[in-house]
Amino acid sequence: MNFRDKIAVMLSMTRTEVAVVSLLLLSFVLGIIVNGSRSFQKAALFEAKEQTPYFTDAKVDSLLREAMLLEKSLAEKGLQADHIGLSQKMSSADAADSGKIVFSGATVEELSSIPGISSVLASRLITFRKSKQERVERFQDFLEVKGIGKRRMETLKQHLILD
C-alpha cells in the first residue's frame, strides 16, 4: 500500500478525493508564497522611494528672508529678536555682495566662474533651467543634469541661490 492509499484509508476518502484535496492545499500554499513575495517587492519599492522634503529650498529661502525683514523691523523699533543665526542667511539682494549667484538669472560666464563648472556644464545648467521653465526649486534637481553628481551639487549649493 502506498502513501496516498494509507492517507485515503485513514481519512475515509477515495484516492481521487485525496488528490483533489492535495491539489487545493498545494495551490493555497503557492498563493501564500506569491502574495508574500509581492508584498516584499512593494516594501522594497517603498523604501527605495526618495522622501520629498516638506519645504523646498526656495520656500525656505523666502521664509528666511521674511524672518530677516521682521528682525530688521524689530531692531528699528528697539526690540530684540529672540532667535539666532537668521542674519547669516542671505537674500537674493545680498547675493552680489556675498559672491553667490542667483541661478534664475545666471549667465554661462557667471556659472562657469564656479570652481569645477566648465562652460559646457554651465550651458547644460542653463538648458536645464529653461526646460524647468525657470523654476528650479531644489538643489537635488541638478542631479538630472549630465555631469552633476553629489559632489558638484554641494559646490553649487555653496555658490548659488535658488530664487
DSSP file (Angstrom, degrees, kcal/mol; ACC not computed):
  #  RESIDUE AA STRUCTURE BP1 BP2  ACC     N-H-->O    O-->H-N    N-H-->O    O-->H-N    TCO  KAPPA ALPHA  PHI   PSI    X-CA   Y-CA   Z-CA
    1    1 A M              0   0    0      0, 0.0     2,-0.1     0, 0.0     0, 0.0   0.000 360.0 360.0 360.0 129.5    0.0    0.0    0.0
    2    2 A N     >  -     0   0    0      1,-0.1     4,-2.0     4,-0.0     5,-0.2  -0.283 360.0 -93.7 -88.4 178.9    1.5    3.4   -1.0
    3    3 A F  H  > S+     0   0    0      1,-0.2     4,-2.2     2,-0.2     5,-0.2   0.877 121.8  50.4 -62.5 -43.4    1.3    6.6    0.9
    4    4 A R  H  > S+     0   0    0      1,-0.2     4,-2.5     2,-0.2    -1,-0.2   0.881 109.8  51.4 -64.7 -37.2   -1.8    8.0   -0.8
    5    5 A D  H  > S+     0   0    0      2,-0.2     4,-2.1     1,-0.2    -1,-0.2   0.903 108.9  50.5 -66.4 -39.2   -3.7    4.8   -0.2
    6    6 A K  H  X S+     0   0    0     -4,-2.0     4,-2.4     2,-0.2    -2,-0.2   0.911 112.4  46.7 -64.5 -42.1   -2.8    4.9    3.5
    7    7 A I  H  X S+     0   0    0     -4,-2.2     4,-2.4     2,-0.2    -2,-0.2   0.899 110.5  53.2 -66.2 -39.8   -4.0    8.6    3.8
    8    8 A A  H  <>S+     0   0    0     -4,-2.5     5,-2.7     1,-0.2     4,-0.5   0.894 111.5  45.6 -62.6 -39.6   -7.2    7.7    1.9
    9    9 A V  H ><5S+     0   0    0     -4,-2.1     3,-0.7     3,-0.2    -2,-0.2   0.918 113.2  49.6 -69.4 -43.0   -8.0    4.9    4.4
   10   10 A M  H 3<5S+     0   0    0     -4,-2.4    -2,-0.2     1,-0.2    -1,-0.2   0.869 118.7  38.4 -64.5 -36.1   -7.1    7.0    7.4
   11   11 A L  T 3<5S-     0   0    0     -4,-2.4    -1,-0.2    -5,-0.2    -2,-0.2   0.407 107.9-122.1 -94.8   1.8   -9.4    9.9    6.2
   12   12 A S  T < 5 +     0   0    0     -3,-0.7     2,-0.3    -4,-0.5    -3,-0.2   0.927  69.7 128.8  55.4  49.1  -12.1    7.6    4.8
   13   13 A M      < -     0   0    0     -5,-2.7    -1,-0.2    -6,-0.2    -2,-0.1  -0.884  60.9-109.9-128.5 159.1  -11.7    9.2    1.4
   14   14 A T     >  -     0   0    0     -2,-0.3     4,-2.1    -3,-0.1     5,-0.2  -0.405  35.6-107.4 -80.8 166.8  -11.2    7.9   -2.1
   15   15 A R  H  > S+     0   0    0      1,-0.2     4,-2.1     2,-0.2     5,-0.1   0.871 120.7  53.7 -62.9 -36.1   -7.9    8.3   -3.9
   16   16 A T  H  > S+     0   0    0      2,-0.2     4,-2.3     1,-0.2    -1,-0.2   0.911 107.6  49.5 -65.3 -43.3   -9.5   10.9   -6.2
   17   17 A E  H  > S+     0   0    0      1,-0.2     4,-2.6     2,-0.2     5,-0.2   0.904 110.0  51.1 -63.6 -40.8  -10.7   12.9   -3.3
   18   18 A V  H  X S+     0   0    0     -4,-2.1     4,-2.3     1,-0.2    -1,-0.2   0.901 110.3  50.2 -62.0 -41.0   -7.2   12.8   -1.7
   19   19 A A  H  X S+     0   0    0     -4,-2.1     4,-2.3     2,-0.2    -2,-0.2   0.907 111.6  47.7 -64.4 -42.2   -5.7   14.0   -5.0
   20   20 A V  H  X S+     0   0    0     -4,-2.3     4,-2.5     2,-0.2    -2,-0.2   0.928 113.1  47.4 -65.8 -45.1   -8.2   16.9   -5.2
   21   21 A V  H  X S+     0   0    0     -4,-2.6     4,-2.5     1,-0.2    -1,-0.2   0.895 111.6  51.9 -63.0 -39.4   -7.6   18.0   -1.6
   22   22 A S  H  X S+     0   0    0     -4,-2.3     4,-2.5    -5,-0.2    -2,-0.2   0.914 110.2  48.1 -63.0 -43.4   -3.8   17.8   -2.2
   23   23 A L  H  X S+     0   0    0     -4,-2.3     4,-2.6     2,-0.2    -2,-0.2   0.906 112.3  49.2 -64.6 -41.7   -4.0   20.0   -5.3
   24   24 A L  H  X S+     0   0    0     -4,-2.5     4,-2.1     2,-0.2    -2,-0.2   0.918 112.4  47.8 -63.0 -43.1   -6.2   22.5   -3.4
   25   25 A L  H  X S+     0   0    0     -4,-2.5     4,-2.2     2,-0.2    -2,-0.2   0.901 111.9  50.0 -64.0 -41.5   -3.8   22.6   -0.5
   26   26 A L  H  X S+     0   0    0     -4,-2.5     4,-2.4     1,-0.2    -2,-0.2   0.912 110.9  48.4 -63.7 -43.9   -0.8   23.0   -2.9
   27   27 A S  H  X S+     0   0    0     -4,-2.6     4,-2.2     2,-0.2    -1,-0.2   0.868 110.1  53.3 -66.5 -34.9   -2.5   25.9   -4.7
   28   28 A F  H  X S+     0   0    0     -4,-2.1     4,-1.9     2,-0.2    -2,-0.2   0.930 110.5  46.1 -62.7 -46.3   -3.3   27.5   -1.4
   29   29 A V  H  X S+     0   0    0     -4,-2.2     4,-2.0     1,-0.2    -2,-0.2   0.904 112.4  50.4 -65.1 -42.1    0.4   27.3   -0.2
   30   30 A L  H  X S+     0   0    0     -4,-2.4     4,-2.6     1,-0.2    -1,-0.2   0.889 108.2  53.9 -63.3 -38.6    1.6   28.6   -3.6
   31   31 A G  H  X S+     0   0    0     -4,-2.2     4,-2.4     1,-0.2    -1,-0.2   0.896 108.0  49.4 -61.7 -40.9   -0.8   31.6   -3.4
   32   32 A I  H  X S+     0   0    0     -4,-1.9     4,-2.2     2,-0.2    -1,-0.2   0.905 111.8  48.8 -64.6 -41.4    0.5   32.5    0.1
   33   33 A I  H  X S+     0   0    0     -4,-2.0     4,-2.1     2,-0.2    -2,-0.2   0.925 113.1  46.5 -65.0 -45.1    4.1   32.4   -1.2
   34   34 A V  H  X S+     0   0    0     -4,-2.6     4,-2.0     1,-0.2    -2,-0.2   0.919 113.2  49.3 -64.6 -43.2    3.3   34.5   -4.3
   35   35 A N  H  X S+     0   0    0     -4,-2.4     4,-2.1     1,-0.2    -1,-0.2   0.897 110.7  50.9 -63.3 -40.3    1.4   37.1   -2.2
   36   36 A G  H  X S+     0   0    0     -4,-2.2     4,-1.7     1,-0.2    -1,-0.2   0.888 109.0  50.1 -64.7 -39.3    4.2   37.3    0.3
   37   37 A S  H  X S+     0   0    0     -4,-2.1     4,-2.0     2,-0.2    -1,-0.2   0.869 109.5  51.9 -69.2 -34.6    6.8   37.9   -2.4
   38   38 A R  H  X S+     0   0    0     -4,-2.0     4,-2.4     2,-0.2    -2,-0.2   0.917 109.7  48.4 -65.9 -42.7    4.6   40.7   -3.9
   39   39 A S  H  X S+     0   0    0     -4,-2.1     4,-2.1     1,-0.2    -1,-0.2   0.854 109.8  53.4 -67.4 -31.8    4.3   42.4   -0.6
   40   40 A F  H  X S+     0   0    0     -4,-1.7     4,-2.1     2,-0.2    -1,-0.2   0.908 109.3  48.5 -66.0 -41.4    8.1   42.1   -0.1
   41   41 A Q  H  X S+     0   0    0     -4,-2.0     4,-2.2     2,-0.2    -2,-0.2   0.898 110.9  50.5 -65.1 -40.6    8.6   43.8   -3.5
   42   42 A K  H  X S+     0   0    0     -4,-2.4     4,-2.3     1,-0.2    -1,-0.2   0.900 110.1  50.2 -64.1 -39.9    6.2   46.6   -2.6
   43   43 A A  H  X S+     0   0    0     -4,-2.1     4,-2.2     2,-0.2    -1,-0.2   0.896 110.0  50.4 -65.1 -39.6    8.0   47.1    0.7
   44   44 A A  H  X S+     0   0    0     -4,-2.1     4,-1.8     1,-0.2    -2,-0.2   0.899 111.3  48.5 -65.9 -39.8   11.4   47.3   -1.1
   45   45 A L  H  X S+     0   0    0     -4,-2.2     4,-1.3     2,-0.2    -2,-0.2   0.890 110.3  51.8 -66.6 -39.0   10.0   49.8   -3.6
   46   46 A F  H  < S+     0   0    0     -4,-2.3     3,-0.3     1,-0.2    -2,-0.2   0.907 111.1  46.9 -64.1 -41.3    8.5   51.9   -0.8
   47   47 A E  H  < S+     0   0    0     -4,-2.2    -1,-0.2     1,-0.2    -2,-0.2   0.842 110.4  53.6 -68.2 -32.7   11.9   52.0    1.0
   48   48 A A  H  < S+     0   0    0     -4,-1.8    -1,-0.2    -5,-0.2    -2,-0.2   0.730  85.8 102.6 -76.5 -21.4   13.7   52.9   -2.2
   49   49 A K  S  < S-     0   0    0     -4,-1.3     2,-0.4    -3,-0.3    -3,-0.0  -0.367  79.0-118.8 -64.0 137.7   11.5   55.9   -2.9
   50   50 A E        -     0   0    0     -2,-0.1     2,-0.5     1,-0.1    -1,-0.1  -0.625  24.5-123.9 -78.5 133.2   13.1   59.2   -2.1
   51   51 A Q        -     0   0    0     -2,-0.4    -1,-0.1     1,-0.0     0, 0.0  -0.647  24.0-132.8 -77.4 126.3   11.2   61.1    0.6
   52   52 A T        -     0   0    0     -2,-0.5     4,-0.0     1,-0.1    -1,-0.0  -0.605  24.8-111.5 -80.3 138.8   10.3   64.5   -0.7
   53   53 A P        -     0   0    0      0, 0.0    -1,-0.1     0, 0.0     3,-0.1  -0.332  14.1-129.9 -69.3 152.5   11.1   67.3    1.7
   54   54 A Y  S    S+     0   0    0      1,-0.1     2,-0.4     2,-0.0    -2,-0.0   0.891  96.2  35.3 -68.4 -40.2    8.2   69.2    3.3
   55   55 A F  S    S-     0   0    0      4,-0.0    -1,-0.1     3,-0.0     2,-0.1  -0.936  82.4-133.9-115.7 138.9    9.7   72.6    2.3
   56   56 A T     >  -     0   0    0     -2,-0.4     4,-2.3     1,-0.1     5,-0.2  -0.432  29.3-108.9 -80.7 164.8   11.6   73.3   -0.9
   57   57 A D  H  > S+     0   0    0     80,-0.8     4,-2.5     1,-0.2    81,-0.2   0.882 120.8  52.6 -61.6 -38.5   14.9   75.2   -0.8
   58   58 A A  H  > S+     0   0    0     79,-1.3     4,-2.2     2,-0.2    -1,-0.2   0.897 109.1  49.0 -65.3 -39.5   13.2   78.2   -2.5
   59   59 A K  H  > S+     0   0    0      2,-0.2     4,-2.3     1,-0.2    -2,-0.2   0.905 110.9  50.0 -66.2 -41.6   10.4   78.2    0.2
   60   60 A V  H  X S+     0   0    0     -4,-2.3     4,-2.5     1,-0.2    -2,-0.2   0.923 110.5  50.6 -62.1 -44.0   13.0   78.0    3.0
   61   61 A D  H  X S+     0   0    0     -4,-2.5     4,-2.3     1,-0.2    -2,-0.2   0.912 110.9  48.3 -60.8 -42.6   14.9   80.9    1.5
   62   62 A S  H  X S+     0   0    0     -4,-2.2     4,-2.2     2,-0.2    -1,-0.2   0.893 111.6  49.8 -67.1 -38.0   11.7   83.0    1.2
   63   63 A L  H  X S+     0   0    0     -4,-2.3     4,-2.1     2,-0.2    -1,-0.2   0.899 111.2  49.1 -65.5 -39.6   10.8   82.2    4.8
   64   64 A L  H  X S+     0   0    0     -4,-2.5     4,-2.3     2,-0.2    -2,-0.2   0.883 108.8  53.3 -66.9 -37.6   14.2   83.2    6.0
   65   65 A R  H  X S+     0   0    0     -4,-2.3     4,-2.3     2,-0.2    -2,-0.2   0.923 109.2  49.0 -60.9 -43.8   14.0   86.5    4.0
   66   66 A E  H  X S+     0   0    0     -4,-2.2     4,-2.3     1,-0.2    -2,-0.2   0.899 110.0  51.5 -62.2 -40.4   10.7   87.3    5.7
   67   67 A A  H  X S+     0   0    0     -4,-2.1     4,-2.5     2,-0.2    -1,-0.2   0.892 108.8  50.9 -64.2 -39.3   12.3   86.5    9.1
   68   68 A M  H  X S+     0   0    0     -4,-2.3     4,-2.4     2,-0.2    -1,-0.2   0.901 109.7  50.1 -65.4 -39.6   15.2   88.8    8.4
   69   69 A L  H  X S+     0   0    0     -4,-2.3     4,-2.4     2,-0.2    -2,-0.2   0.906 111.5  48.7 -63.7 -40.4   12.8   91.6    7.4
   70   70 A L  H  X S+     0   0    0     -4,-2.3     4,-2.3     2,-0.2    -2,-0.2   0.908 110.3  51.4 -63.9 -41.7   10.9   91.0   10.7
   71   71 A E  H  X S+     0   0    0     -4,-2.5     4,-2.2     2,-0.2    -2,-0.2   0.898 110.1  49.3 -62.6 -40.4   14.2   91.1   12.6
   72   72 A K  H  X S+     0   0    0     -4,-2.4     4,-2.2     2,-0.2    -2,-0.2   0.915 110.6  49.5 -65.3 -42.5   15.1   94.4   10.9
   73   73 A S  H  X S+     0   0    0     -4,-2.4     4,-1.3     1,-0.2    -2,-0.2   0.877 111.3  49.7 -66.9 -34.9   11.8   95.9   11.7
   74   74 A L  H  <>S+     0   0    0     -4,-2.3     5,-2.9     2,-0.2     4,-0.4   0.893 109.7  51.5 -66.7 -39.1   12.1   94.8   15.4
   75   75 A A  H ><5S+     0   0    0     -4,-2.2     3,-0.9     1,-0.2    -2,-0.2   0.872 106.6  53.8 -66.1 -36.3   15.5   96.3   15.6
   76   76 A E  H 3<5S+     0   0    0     -4,-2.2    -1,-0.2     1,-0.2    -2,-0.2   0.843 108.6  49.7 -65.9 -32.4   14.2   99.6   14.2
   77   77 A K  T 3<5S-     0   0    0     -4,-1.3    -1,-0.2    -5,-0.2    -2,-0.2   0.489 121.7-109.4 -84.3  -2.8   11.6   99.6   17.0
   78   78 A G  T < 5S+     0   0    0     -3,-0.9     2,-0.3    -4,-0.4    -3,-0.2   0.624  75.5 132.1  86.6  13.6   14.3   98.9   19.6
   79   79 A L      < -     0   0    0     -5,-2.9     2,-0.5    -6,-0.2    -1,-0.3  -0.677  53.4-127.9 -97.9 154.5   13.2   95.3   20.3
   80   80 A Q        -     0   0    0     -2,-0.3     2,-0.2    -3,-0.1    -9,-0.0  -0.872  17.2-132.1-102.6 130.0   15.5   92.3   20.4
   81   81 A A        -     0   0    0     -2,-0.5   -10,-0.0   -10,-0.1   -11,-0.0  -0.592  11.4-141.6 -77.0 142.2   14.7   89.2   18.3
   82   82 A D  S    S+     0   0    0     -2,-0.2     2,-0.3     2,-0.0    -1,-0.1  -0.061  71.0  84.1 -99.9  34.0   14.9   86.0   20.3
   83   83 A H        -     0   0    0      0, 0.0     2,-0.4     0, 0.0    -2,-0.1  -0.917  64.5-140.0-130.5 160.9   16.4   83.8   17.6
   84   84 A I        +     0   0    0     -2,-0.3    -2,-0.0     1,-0.1     0, 0.0  -0.941  70.0  20.1-124.3 139.4   20.0   83.3   16.5
   85   85 A G  S >> S+     0   0    0     -2,-0.4     3,-1.0     1,-0.0     4,-0.5   0.354  75.2 113.9  96.1  -5.6   21.6   82.9   13.1
   86   86 A L  G >4 S+     0   0    0      1,-0.3     3,-1.1     2,-0.2   -18,-0.1   0.849  74.1  61.0 -68.9 -29.9   19.0   84.4   10.7
   87   87 A S  G 34 S+     0   0    0      1,-0.3    -1,-0.3   -19,-0.0    -3,-0.0   0.667  94.5  65.1 -70.2 -13.6   21.3   87.2    9.7
   88   88 A Q  G <4 S+     0   0    0     -3,-1.0     2,-0.3     2,-0.1    -1,-0.3   0.765  85.7  83.6 -78.2 -24.6   23.7   84.6    8.4
   89   89 A K  S << S-     0   0    0     -3,-1.1     2,-0.3    -4,-0.5    -4,-0.0  -0.609  78.2-136.0 -81.0 138.9   21.3   83.5    5.7
   90   90 A M        -     0   0    0     -2,-0.3     2,-0.2     2,-0.0   -25,-0.1  -0.668   5.9-143.1-101.4 149.4   21.4   85.7    2.6
   91   91 A S        -     0   0    0     -2,-0.3     3,-0.4   -27,-0.1     4,-0.4  -0.503  36.6-101.0 -93.9 173.3   18.6   87.1    0.5
   92   92 A S  S >  S+     0   0    0      1,-0.2     3,-1.0     2,-0.2     4,-0.4   0.844 122.8  57.9 -63.8 -33.5   18.8   87.5   -3.3
   93   93 A A  T 3  S+     0   0    0      1,-0.2     3,-0.4     2,-0.2     4,-0.3   0.831 106.6  48.2 -66.7 -31.3   19.6   91.2   -2.9
   94   94 A D  T 3> S+     0   0    0     -3,-0.4     4,-1.7     1,-0.2    -1,-0.2   0.488  87.1  91.9 -85.3  -2.7   22.7   90.3   -0.8
   95   95 A A  H <>>S+     0   0    0     -3,-1.0     4,-1.3    -4,-0.4     5,-1.2   0.881  82.7  51.6 -62.2 -40.4   23.9   87.7   -3.3
   96   96 A A  H  45S+     0   0    0     -4,-0.4    -1,-0.2    -3,-0.4     3,-0.2   0.886 110.4  49.4 -65.1 -37.6   26.1   90.1   -5.2
   97   97 A D  H  45S+     0   0    0     -4,-0.3    -1,-0.2     1,-0.2    -2,-0.2   0.842 114.9  43.8 -68.8 -32.7   27.8   91.3   -2.0
   98   98 A S  H  <5S-     0   0    0     -4,-1.7    -1,-0.2     2,-0.1    -2,-0.2   0.612 111.6-113.0 -91.0 -12.5   28.5   87.8   -0.9
   99   99 A G  T  <5S+     0   0    0     -4,-1.3     2,-0.2     1,-0.4    -3,-0.2   0.425  72.3 133.6  93.2  -1.4   29.7   86.3   -4.1
  100  100 A K      < -     0   0    0     -5,-1.2     2,-0.4    -6,-0.2    -1,-0.4  -0.540  49.5-135.0 -81.8 152.4   26.7   84.0   -4.5
  101  101 A I  E     -a  160   0A   0     58,-2.8    60,-2.5    -2,-0.2     2,-0.7  -0.894  10.1-128.3-110.9 134.1   24.9   83.8   -7.9
  102  102 A V  E >   -a  161   0A   0     -2,-0.4     3,-1.1    58,-0.2     4,-0.4  -0.737  20.1-152.4 -80.0 117.5   21.2   83.9   -8.3
  103  103 A F  G >  S+     0   0    0     58,-2.5     3,-1.1    -2,-0.7    -1,-0.2   0.835  86.3  64.6 -65.1 -34.7   20.6   80.8  -10.5
  104  104 A S  G 3  S+     0   0    0     57,-0.4    -1,-0.3     1,-0.3    58,-0.1   0.746 116.9  27.4 -65.1 -21.8   17.4   82.1  -12.2
  105  105 A G  G <  S+     0   0    0     -3,-1.1    -1,-0.3     2,-0.1    -2,-0.2   0.251  90.8 129.9-120.9  13.3   19.3   84.9  -13.9
  106  106 A A    <   -     0   0    0     -3,-1.1     2,-0.2    -4,-0.4    -3,-0.0  -0.389  43.9-146.0 -74.7 145.0   22.8   83.5  -14.2
  107  107 A T     >  -     0   0    0     -2,-0.1     4,-2.4     1,-0.1     5,-0.2  -0.502  31.1-101.4 -98.5 173.3   24.7   83.5  -17.5
  108  108 A V  H  > S+     0   0    0      1,-0.2     4,-2.5     2,-0.2     5,-0.2   0.898 123.4  52.2 -61.4 -40.6   27.1   81.0  -18.8
  109  109 A E  H  > S+     0   0    0      2,-0.2     4,-0.7     1,-0.2    -1,-0.2   0.913 110.2  47.5 -64.0 -42.7   30.0   83.2  -17.8
  110  110 A E  H >4 S+     0   0    0      1,-0.2     3,-0.7     2,-0.2     4,-0.3   0.926 114.7  45.8 -65.1 -43.9   28.8   83.5  -14.2
  111  111 A L  H >< S+     0   0    0     -4,-2.4     3,-1.5     1,-0.2    -2,-0.2   0.875 109.0  54.9 -68.2 -36.5   28.1   79.8  -13.8
  112  112 A S  H 3< S+     0   0    0     -4,-2.5    -1,-0.2     1,-0.3     5,-0.2   0.623  94.9  69.7 -74.3  -9.5   31.5   78.8  -15.3
  113  113 A S  T << S+     0   0    0     -3,-0.7    -1,-0.3    -4,-0.7    -2,-0.2   0.617  78.3  97.6 -78.5 -11.4   33.2   81.0  -12.7
  114  114 A I  S X  S-     0   0    0     -3,-1.5     3,-2.0    -4,-0.3    42,-0.1  -0.609  92.6-101.6 -75.0 133.5   32.1   78.5  -10.1
  115  115 A P  T 3  S+     0   0    0      0, 0.0    -1,-0.1     0, 0.0     3,-0.1  -0.325 106.6  16.7 -58.2 131.2   35.0   76.1   -9.3
  116  116 A G  T 3  S+     0   0    0      1,-0.2     2,-0.6    -4,-0.1    -3,-0.1   0.422  99.0 110.2  87.9  -0.8   34.5   72.7  -11.1
  117  117 A I    <   -     0   0    0     -3,-2.0    -1,-0.2    -5,-0.2    -3,-0.1  -0.931  51.7-161.5-111.5 113.9   31.9   74.1  -13.6
  118  118 A S     >  -     0   0    0     -2,-0.6     4,-2.4    -3,-0.1     5,-0.1  -0.316  35.2-103.7 -83.8 172.9   33.1   74.3  -17.2
  119  119 A S  H  > S+     0   0    0      2,-0.2     4,-2.1     1,-0.2     5,-0.1   0.846 123.2  53.3 -67.2 -31.9   31.4   76.4  -19.8
  120  120 A V  H  > S+     0   0    0      2,-0.2     4,-1.8     1,-0.2    -1,-0.2   0.927 111.4  44.7 -66.6 -44.8   29.9   73.2  -21.3
  121  121 A L  H  > S+     0   0    0      2,-0.2     4,-2.2     1,-0.2    -2,-0.2   0.874 111.0  54.6 -67.3 -36.6   28.4   72.3  -17.9
  122  122 A A  H  X S+     0   0    0     -4,-2.4     4,-2.0     1,-0.2    -1,-0.2   0.902 107.8  49.2 -63.0 -40.8   27.2   75.8  -17.4
  123  123 A S  H  X S+     0   0    0     -4,-2.1     4,-2.3     2,-0.2    -1,-0.2   0.859 109.2  52.9 -68.5 -32.9   25.4   75.7  -20.7
  124  124 A R  H  X S+     0   0    0     -4,-1.8     4,-2.5     2,-0.2    -2,-0.2   0.897 108.0  51.6 -64.8 -39.2   23.8   72.4  -19.7
  125  125 A L  H  X S+     0   0    0     -4,-2.2     4,-2.4     2,-0.2    -2,-0.2   0.899 110.4  47.6 -64.1 -40.2   22.7   74.0  -16.4
  126  126 A I  H  X S+     0   0    0     -4,-2.0     4,-2.3     2,-0.2    -2,-0.2   0.899 111.6  50.1 -68.8 -39.5   21.1   76.9  -18.4
  127  127 A T  H  X S+     0   0    0     -4,-2.3     4,-2.0     2,-0.2    -2,-0.2   0.903 111.4  49.8 -62.4 -40.3   19.4   74.5  -20.7
  128  128 A F  H  X S+     0   0    0     -4,-2.5     4,-1.4     2,-0.2    -2,-0.2   0.915 108.8  52.0 -62.9 -43.5   18.1   72.6  -17.7
  129  129 A R  H  <>S+     0   0    0     -4,-2.4     5,-2.7     1,-0.2     6,-0.4   0.906 110.4  48.7 -60.1 -42.0   16.8   75.8  -16.2
  130  130 A K  H ><5S+     0   0    0     -4,-2.3     3,-1.5     1,-0.2    -1,-0.2   0.868 107.4  55.0 -66.8 -35.8   14.9   76.6  -19.4
  131  131 A S  H 3<5S+     0   0    0     -4,-2.0    -1,-0.2     1,-0.3    -2,-0.2   0.779 107.4  50.5 -68.3 -24.7   13.4   73.1  -19.5
  132  132 A K  T ><5S-     0   0    0     -4,-1.4     3,-1.3    -3,-0.3    -1,-0.3   0.241 119.3-112.5 -92.9  12.2   12.1   73.6  -16.0
  133  133 A Q  T < 5 -     0   0    0     -3,-1.5    -3,-0.2     1,-0.3    -2,-0.1   0.895  69.8 -60.8  54.6  44.3   10.5   77.0  -17.1
  134  134 A E  T 3 <S+     0   0    0     -5,-2.7     2,-0.6     1,-0.1    -1,-0.3   0.633 113.1 118.8  64.2  15.7   13.0   78.8  -14.8
  135  135 A R    <   +     0   0    0     -3,-1.3     2,-0.7    -6,-0.4    -1,-0.1  -0.646  25.2 156.3-117.3  75.3   11.6   77.0  -11.8
  136  136 A V        +     0   0    0     -2,-0.6   -32,-0.1     1,-0.1    27,-0.1  -0.892   9.0 170.4 -95.6 115.5   14.3   75.0  -10.1
  137  137 A E        +     0   0    0     -2,-0.7   -79,-1.3     1,-0.1   -80,-0.8   0.700  56.3  38.9-103.3 -22.5   13.2   74.7   -6.5
  138  138 A R    >   -     0   0    0    -81,-0.2     3,-1.0   -82,-0.2     4,-0.3  -0.960  66.5-134.5-132.1 147.1   15.7   72.1   -5.0
  139  139 A F  G >  S+     0   0    0     -2,-0.4     3,-1.5     1,-0.2     4,-0.3   0.784 104.8  70.7 -67.5 -25.4   19.3   71.5   -5.4
  140  140 A Q  G >  S+     0   0    0      1,-0.3     3,-1.7     2,-0.2    -1,-0.2   0.805  85.2  68.9 -59.1 -29.2   18.5   67.8   -5.8
  141  141 A D  G X  S+     0   0    0     -3,-1.0     3,-1.8     1,-0.3    -1,-0.3   0.785  84.3  70.3 -61.7 -26.6   17.0   68.7   -9.2
  142  142 A F  G X  S+     0   0    0     -3,-1.5     3,-1.8    -4,-0.3    -1,-0.3   0.713  79.3  76.9 -65.2 -18.7   20.5   69.4  -10.5
  143  143 A L  G <  S+     0   0    0     -3,-1.7    -1,-0.3    -4,-0.3    -2,-0.2   0.689  83.1  67.0 -65.6 -16.0   21.3   65.7  -10.3
  144  144 A E  G <  S+     0   0    0     -3,-1.8     2,-0.3    -4,-0.2    -1,-0.3   0.693  82.2  92.9 -74.3 -19.1   19.3   65.3  -13.5
  145  145 A V  S X  S-     0   0    0     -3,-1.8     3,-2.0    -4,-0.2     2,-0.2  -0.604  89.1-111.5 -80.1 131.6   21.9   67.3  -15.4
  146  146 A K  T 3  S+     0   0    0     -2,-0.3     3,-0.1     1,-0.3    -1,-0.1  -0.434 104.2  24.8 -62.8 127.6   24.6   65.2  -17.1
  147  147 A G  T 3  S+     0   0    0      1,-0.2     2,-0.6    -2,-0.2    -1,-0.3   0.321  94.6 111.1  99.5  -6.4   27.9   65.8  -15.3
  148  148 A I    <   +     0   0    0     -3,-2.0    -1,-0.2    -6,-0.2     2,-0.2  -0.901  38.5 163.9-104.9 117.3   26.4   66.9  -12.0
  149  149 A G     >  -     0   0    0     -2,-0.6     4,-2.3    -3,-0.1     5,-0.2  -0.465  56.6 -80.0-113.1-169.7   26.9   64.4   -9.2
  150  150 A K  H  > S+     0   0    0      1,-0.2     4,-1.9     2,-0.2     5,-0.1   0.877 127.6  52.5 -64.2 -37.0   26.6   64.8   -5.4
  151  151 A R  H  > S+     0   0    0      2,-0.2     4,-1.6     1,-0.2    -1,-0.2   0.932 112.6  43.1 -66.9 -45.3   30.0   66.5   -5.1
  152  152 A R  H  > S+     0   0    0      1,-0.2     4,-2.6     2,-0.2    -1,-0.2   0.849 109.8  58.4 -68.9 -32.2   29.3   69.1   -7.7
  153  153 A M  H  X S+     0   0    0     -4,-2.3     4,-2.1     1,-0.2    -1,-0.2   0.905 104.9  50.5 -62.0 -39.9   25.8   69.6   -6.3
  154  154 A E  H  X S+     0   0    0     -4,-1.9     4,-1.4     2,-0.2    -1,-0.2   0.883 109.3  51.3 -64.4 -37.8   27.4   70.5   -3.0
  155  155 A T  H  X S+     0   0    0     -4,-1.6     4,-1.2     1,-0.2     3,-0.2   0.913 109.1  50.6 -63.5 -42.2   29.6   73.0   -4.8
  156  156 A L  H  X S+     0   0    0     -4,-2.6     4,-2.3     1,-0.2     3,-0.3   0.873 105.2  57.1 -63.9 -36.0   26.6   74.5   -6.4
  157  157 A K  H  < S+     0   0    0     -4,-2.1    -1,-0.2     1,-0.2    -2,-0.2   0.861 107.5  49.0 -61.4 -34.5   24.9   74.8   -3.0
  158  158 A Q  H  < S+     0   0    0     -4,-1.4    -1,-0.2    -3,-0.2    -2,-0.2   0.767 122.3  31.5 -75.4 -25.2   27.8   76.9   -1.8
  159  159 A H  H  < S+     0   0    0     -4,-1.2   -58,-2.8    -3,-0.3     2,-0.3   0.548 110.0  65.4-113.0  -9.8   27.8   79.3   -4.8
  160  160 A L  E  <  -a  101   0A   0     -4,-2.3     2,-0.4   -60,-0.2   -58,-0.2  -0.817  54.3-155.0-119.3 155.8   24.2   79.5   -5.9
  161  161 A I  E     -a  102   0A   0    -60,-2.5   -58,-2.5    -2,-0.3     2,-0.5  -0.999  17.9-142.4-121.5 128.2   20.9   80.8   -4.6
  162  162 A L              0   0    0     -2,-0.4  -101,-0.1   -60,-0.2   -60,-0.1  -0.793 360.0 360.0 -88.5 126.6   17.7   79.3   -5.9
  163  163 A D              0   0    0     -2,-0.5    -1,-0.1   -27,-0.1   -26,-0.1   0.376 360.0 360.0-131.5 360.0   15.1   82.0   -6.3
